Amino acid sequence: MTALVSVENMTVRFGDVEAVRNVSLSVAPGEVVTLVGPSGCGKSSILRCVAGLEHASDGAVTLKDDARIGFVFQDAALLPWTNVASNVVLPLKLAGQKKPMPKVFSALERVGLAERYTAFPSELSGGMRMRVSIARALASSPNIMLMDEPFAALDELRRFDLARMVREIAADDGLGVLFVTHSVFEGCFLSDRVIVLSSGPGQIAAEIAIAAPGKRDDSFRESEVFSTAAAQVSAALRAAAGGLA
């Protein structure tokens, strides 16, 4: 299967500081790939280079010809003075799309907020605000979703609810997801592959495939596949961090 995005021998420098060194990875349609690693190992820099928000110093990012990128950040970044539907439609309006509202309501349906389209951000929980942020990205019909620690501020139950939702959307839509997290358990629940980066400059220290394709429910967290993967990722992360993880 042709990859939606391929990163080849990427190195990222900021002045004299090398943030990422010689990283290669790919994401296929319907695949969720998660980056974990110590703080400062360049996880966010990799995402930003894929999105074109930063540029690699060496190496290359190759996107499939029909690649369309959505980006979800850690902060939902909703406009507080306008409602849910208006927040979701904003990038479509900025792009000059005509009759964008059907896409807005479809995206809100996907994230379970179709009934709350008139609500203001102050009326929503943190998990709901993040769902709005995801809907805003989905409304542009991406086939690649970049997600930079989007659930970090949420409690564990909300994190797993949203992780399950993202995985289901990826499977249903053939959406390739490149996800960043500090949570081993979140990464193993969500992902087809977990890539462990070493302390900066970030290099690939390990890649763990999780042999449970398709959708996952809460019972997956009690499975041997999940516990084995979590143990492997934890061990690789400790080794990559010099035993400090």
Steps between C-alpha positions, in 0.01 A plus 500: 500500500635842403586714802312825549812656649862386506779657702847408379817564698360817657732718705376821661733767638422829670823696473766286665244277673413172331142406596447197273759275336453269202138399564311294240136393530182464298124498554262301279126555445302386805816465709564667836868557581596649836821674602607474864821615661651722769419871502715688251558202268345675199158332479317827430771614259440189289127576482560863415740405219243259355243782514738745332503728806875438540762378257739211541869587488575172319292218358157519344128486570301346214122530490275300271370709209150527646617559859281730709624574850302573814681611817369471857704673769512448877291813553156489337545874420129575455372854459309563825263760355342274238322165505610149409381508138668835438828372644492194276407690184770767538783327304256408222393863469862616501565252217213653302285188494143556391213341696728358772233425762421140388868415562482669841197300613645178361822557697306578819300181450824302475622629837165465677414869529228546239255611770736762646567710192354816658695463827784735589842369611437613860201262510708196404724266697868469411431176315221662299719795408760258366230321301416837341867547413506156336178579312657822373788298357269233354277757329776565246489131394863413581650162426793565736442613859786634710422506872738660750412380853133593452374311807774594746275720716218243528437232760573139412140402415458794261839429343404143418155602374656746257779260403237237413309759296811602305587139427147428376504803271842399365376147427173614343646780287842360413647793692871483576577633849838609638448549874725637774455407865692455825264220605617146427152361566327752275749431222459123525119519509481733200776383271596246240864591560675691778831668417725574797739793467816543703595807701592798282606500234206271439584179319290190453592268786229237444188429297234275651220359285172427682338189356135595542365650178163673470289666765574459870277521808568508873559124509815551292665662802462171686648292218839334488581687176449834676698411813787355296516808278489736799785309665708512182440873445573579868826307490605667173410842642705443815797391291459796259490742794811353658301319768324815623154439347 
